[in-house]
């Protein structure tokens, strides 16, 4: 492994200018006095139409990552190859390549991944907003959302098919949206959606959905809505819909907040009203207030200091946790970060120091 790294370094130095970045984080947790250290080295270099990276990482003295990746173009085709190794053995873990090319009004994307015990591939088409075909995805031996081998087998098998079509309509209805999906077990879901004209009532835009789910053998009619709040207001709304009687009972506010700036000070408040349904704020809290200050530095980059205040049902006046993060550029290619996390609920505190150096 050292010999391969030395040869790669020599080749990089000869082919193109390279940069080496070192990122590290050191933390100390009280009252247990527990130390944690992580470090990451990234070697990067660029050539005409191509860029490459070699990354290794260490956590608490254990090698965690050895990854070689790249990105480049061959005509209209964009390619993103990558190879990953186990740095402790060392041994091969996976190799993958993703390709993207313009096609019609959208883009055609293909992916292939090889691991020790299996091979998978997939192809997707992403259409533009005005096209009837919005998305087509086909996967063989790949997970649905992560491009990883699903089963330990070299024989590729069908994994997933998804189609999303949007048909423009006239008069009272804006469009008809159709979604269809197949999994290994067969038919999975069929969804038909009708979108009504926007701003029917106070800026609300409604959808009418008809879903057939093979697992539950049940057809449902579920309304939904989209609402764009005024600038500076964060709002998550939902429809309170009775599935038994198919009746509309009103709107439900899941979360709300406000954001803005006073000079260089940015502020944001966010309050979750239904943590048992949607976990917007980390447990056991339901409200967070964020203050962030950005200050110009002498090296061109901005220094920043951010404070997050978490509120819940316990703690002093409901304040249960304080998190402070500061990022300070000291010179070109040199940046440090300071972290402080104080829990008033668990009586635990963490102090951290991080740095990033680019040679």
C-alpha positions, 0 to 999 in steps of 0.5 A: 500500500505504501509503495502504491501511494508513493508511485501515485504521488510521483505520477501526480506531481509529474502530471499536474499541480497537486494540493494536500489538505489535512483536516483534524478534530480533537474533542474532550467530553466531561465529566468522563474526560473522554478524548476523541480524535479524527483525521483526514488527508485528501490529495487532489489534483486537476488536469484538463477536463479531469479532477482526482482525489485520494482520501484517507481517514483515521478515527481514534487510531483506526484507519476508516477510509481509503478512497480514490475518486474522480470526475471528468468529461469526455465530450458530452459525457460526464463521468464520476469513477471511484474505488474504495479499499479497506485500509486495515487489511488492505483489500478491495471493497468496491468500485463504482462509476456514474455517467451523465449525458444530456438527453432530450430536455433532461439528462440520462444517468447510468451507474454501475457498482462492483463489490466483493460479493456482487455487481449491480447497475442502473439507469435513470432519466431525469426530465425537465419540468415541462416534459411529460416524462419527469423521471424513469429509474431502473435498478438491478441489484442496487438499493433504491436510493443508495448505489450499493449492492443489495445482495451478495450475489454476482448474478444481477437481478431486477431490483426496482423500476419507477416511472413518473409522468406529468401530463399538462391539462387545461381549464380547472386542472393544471396537470395529471401526475402518474407514478408507478413502481415495481419491486422484486416482489412485483407491483408496489404502488400506483399513484394518480395526482391532480393539481388544481390552480395555484392560489385558490385560497390565500396562496394555497395550492391543492393536490388530489391524490389517488394511491393504490398500494399492493401491500395493503390492498387498499385504495386511498384518496389523500389531499395535500397542499403546498404553501409559500409563506412570506419572506422570513417565515418558515412554515410546515403545513399539512392537511388534517384528513380523516381516512375513515370518512374521507372528510377534510377537517382543516389544516395542521401546523407541524412547525413554524419559525422566523429568520432574518438578519440585523447587519452581520447578525443572522437569526433563525427560530424554529418551533416544532409542534408535532415531534411525535409525528415528524422529528424536526428538532433533535430529541428531547427538544422541540425548539431551537434558536440560532444566532450566527455572526459573520465577520470579514477577515484579513485573508479574504474569507469570513470568520463566523461564530454560531450559537444554537440554543435548544429548548424542551420540557426540562432545563433552566427556563426550558433551555436544555442544550447550548452549542457554540461553533466558531470558524476562523481563517488564520491564513491562506490555506489555514482554518481552525474551528472551536466547538462547545456543547453544553447539555443542561439535561444530561450534565455533559459537556464537550469541547472540540478543536478542529483545523484544516490545512491546505498545502 
